[in-house]
């Protein structure tokens, strides 16, 4: 079989790049073994503001515009609906936080996303004596079902293989890549934290950060917005809510832990005033980089082996923009932004 691309991995990175290939009528094969779960278990909130410090995320305005158009196109193609507007309320812990919020509302860029009106607390299920600030232009995407449906679409069209990729079977000869019974022009590795096992790129500084969520059920909570305090509470429907997430830089396993469950319970018990039950818990390893920028680029020795990774906790926003930049780099020779190019870690690259 001869194709233009092999894509390894199918989380938000893989989906974002595959869409570029489909848009440009490129042939491809996806290898996905479902070993990496961070995209599937993520909260699914798209939010351009870092709510701990009330600052705008990196290139958030451009990324938000690109991402919404991208996901709406995916919905149209697969005749599904996964995107919904969802207000995000930031619970204030003090008058000082209120003041910091309103100061941020006047800063360039942030005024498009932070409402300058105080949202008064009217839900007795949450103790919020200092009320809330509202983030504008936010919503939620059902990432898990979107990836599942898209992968079904790929299998139906014979564009995906459910198996682990075997790196030692890759041969590069005369400008082409030979892998088992497939010949391709390019490979793009989009494996998330699985990159740590990839001999072509495993000495890039992908650190990984484990995140866990609990799913709670509470008929009395009656939340219609996502609330951010020390953790997010995200409505899922039918009186269920996703609560999280934890951040653990040490544990690199995908299993859920009692410690994370207890940590999340302790945090929501500080401000939740109604009973709830925990009905599920999920975990995944976020592909994070110390400078909080993605890993995008081409191998130092092999000009047809590439990487799209390191989307971290904001993959929903970053993925579509980063994927387009990589595609334009490969196909049109457009230089990558220095902020995302893996050449910024040149001393660590395979030589």
Protein Blocks (a to p, Z undefined) as FASTA:
>chain_A
ZZfbdcedjdfklmmmmmmmmmnopacddddehlacklmmmnoiacfbdfklopacehkl
mmmmmmmmmmmmmmmmnopafbdcdddddddfbfklmmmmmmmmmpghjlmmmccbdcdd
fbfkbccfkopaddehiacddfklmmmmmmmmmmmnopaccddddfklpcceehiacehj
accfbdcddebjmlmmmmklmmcccebpaddddddddfklopabdcddfbccddebjhia
cddddddfkbmcfbdcfklmmmmmmmmmmmpcbdcddfbdcdddddddfklpacedddfk
lmkbccdehkljmlmmmmmmmmmmmmmmmmnopacdfklmmklmmmmpcZZ
